[in-house]
Amino acid sequence: MDITALYQIFLSCTGVTTDSRNCPEGSLFIALKGDTFNGNAFAAKALETGSAYAVVDEAAYVPAGDTHYILVDNCLRTLQQLANYHRRQLGTRIIGITGTNGKTTTKELISAVLSQKYNILYTLGNLNNPIGVPLTLLRLKAEHELGVVEMGASHPGDIKELVEIAEPDYGIITNVGKAHLEGFDSFEGVIRTKGELYDYLRRQDNPTIFIHQDNPYLTQIAWGLNPVTYGEEDNLYINGHVTGNSPYLTFEWKAGKAGERHEVQTQLIGDYNFPNALAAITIGHFFGVEAAKIDKALHAYEPRNNRSQLKKTADNTLIIDAYNANPTSMLAAISNFHNMQAGGKMLILGDMRELGKDSPGEHQKIVDCLQEYGFKDVALVGELFAATRHTYPTYPDAPALIAELQKNKPCGKTILIKGSNGIKLNTVVDYL
């Protein structure tokens, strides 16, 4: 079946699902494959529980003469082609966003700001991979005026693949840092891969990017593009500076040299979120959102999903940043914590995953940083931190730390919790 015929079927459906456990009435089920599952085997269940059609790529699962099955060569590729075709049919202006750190928070902030004026479609959670990006695009409706599509990468070529699906009209790279080095092989590989967004945009007429001008890695690769700048220098399109960070980020901003000065009190933890907020202001201002509404949106935004969350328990104040970790974000979080005005500081840090050959050295740098800052109350979790040179207590995994906390629970502390998601430091929260 060609894509135009499949698109007509898609239009007759209520939406797309790839999960046979969640098949809304009248939906289109697309049978994807993973390392441990074959979606083709669940097509019949999807049809029984609500889906109108099932797209499969193995003929053995298609009952003879059943027109509710649609056989294609490759279900994932079909999902991506369908999403790209739908995106082209609607012609919605798309802002593509990628970066090593902060892209999900920045995407949320941008969407909150733009929603003050426009009907926005944006990536839910961090559905930013070759499955998540097409699923986001297939949620586009004619009434959506702008789309904000997040794109993640862990290997060279990942962003190139995603921009060919999403075809963004504008782009923003939040930053480049040391993450997924195992897949990228080097920091330079990270820069090249994130820069694939810029490479795509250069193919357009007068392509516009939103760029953090204070980041030299981004400015070096932004040639041939129309930059809308933000940072701390007065002459930038949007500029500002941090005014407070204990514990919530407060900052001032203005448009250009002569713009009116605004002060924003956020519910974000960490001065490393300042560029993320400035990015949202820049894009909002570019698209004509009133300054007062920009400020309102940033003030109201509450971080979730273990991303720089502040939580007060009966015994402690927790800064929970346990969704992900890499050397760049870890050092930024530790530096911010060091500068924060708070008593009884304690750190619970977990291993940083997917760093490949750089892992031992990068973990040692974190420990060295802790010692340079003079932190005494530290708990390290994971075998990678255990292999470094230090005198801090180390635990093989989160359950081992929990067992210790059950015997010796800290009280009256301000505790930073950060580590890769696989370390599961979020499970520690209930014991603090």
SULGI-V596861 format. One record per backbone hydrogen bond with DSSP energy under -0.5 kcal/mol. NH is the residue of the N-H (numbers start at 1). CO is the residue of the C=O. Records with the same first field share a line. If there is no record, write none. Layout:
# SULGI-V596861
NH=CO + CO
This chain:
# SULGI-V596861
6=2
7=3
8=4
9=5
10=6
11=7
12=8 + 9
13=9 + 10
14=26
17=28
20=18
22=19
24=22
26=50
27=24
28=15
29=27 + 53
30=17
31=29 + 55
32=30
34=37
39=32
41=38
42=39
43=40
46=42
47=43
48=44
49=45
50=47
51=46
52=27
53=27
54=68
55=29
56=54 + 70
61=58
62=59
63=61
66=63
67=65
69=66
70=54
72=56
78=74
79=75
80=76
81=77
82=78
83=79
84=80
85=81
86=82
87=83
88=84
89=85
90=86
91=87
93=145
95=147
96=94 + 170
97=149
98=172
100=175
106=102
107=103
108=104
109=105
110=106
111=107
112=108
113=109
114=110
115=111
116=113
117=114
118=114
120=118
121=146
123=148
127=124
128=126
133=129
135=131
136=132
137=133
138=134
139=136
140=137
144=141
145=119
146=119
147=93
148=121
149=95 + 147
150=148
151=97
152=128
156=183
158=155
161=157
162=158
163=159
164=160
165=161
166=162
167=163
169=94
170=94
171=208
172=96
173=210
174=98 + 172
179=177
182=354
183=180
184=180
185=181
190=186
191=187
192=188
193=189
194=190
195=191
196=193
197=194
199=195
200=196
201=197
202=198
203=200
204=201
207=204
208=169
209=226
210=171
211=209 + 228
213=211 + 230
214=230
215=212
216=214
218=215
219=215
220=216
221=217 + 218
222=219
225=222
226=207
227=225
228=209
229=227
230=211
231=238
236=233
238=229
239=254
240=231
241=252
243=250
244=250
246=248
249=268
250=244
251=264
252=241
253=262
254=239
256=236 + 237
259=255
262=253
264=251
266=249 + 264
267=298 + 301
269=308
270=247
273=270
274=271
277=273
278=274
279=275
280=276
281=277
282=278
283=279
284=280
285=281
286=282
287=283
288=285
289=284
294=290
295=291
296=292
297=293
298=294
299=295
300=296
301=297
303=301
307=304
308=306
309=320
311=309 + 318
313=311 + 316
317=413
318=311 + 316
319=415
320=309 + 318
321=319 + 417
323=306
327=178
328=178
330=326
331=327
332=328
333=329
334=330
335=331
336=332
337=333
338=334
339=335
340=336
342=340
346=414
347=377
348=416
349=347 + 379
350=418
351=381
353=351
358=355
359=356
362=358
363=359
364=360
365=361
366=362
367=363
368=364
369=365
370=366
371=367
372=368
373=369
374=370 + 371
375=370
378=376
379=347
380=393
381=349
382=395
386=382
387=383
388=385
390=388
393=378
395=380
398=423
401=397
402=398
403=399
404=400
405=401
406=402
407=403 + 404
408=404
412=315
414=344
415=317 + 413
416=346
417=319 + 415
418=348 + 416
419=321
420=351
421=323
423=420
424=421
427=424
428=425
429=425 + 426
431=428
432=429
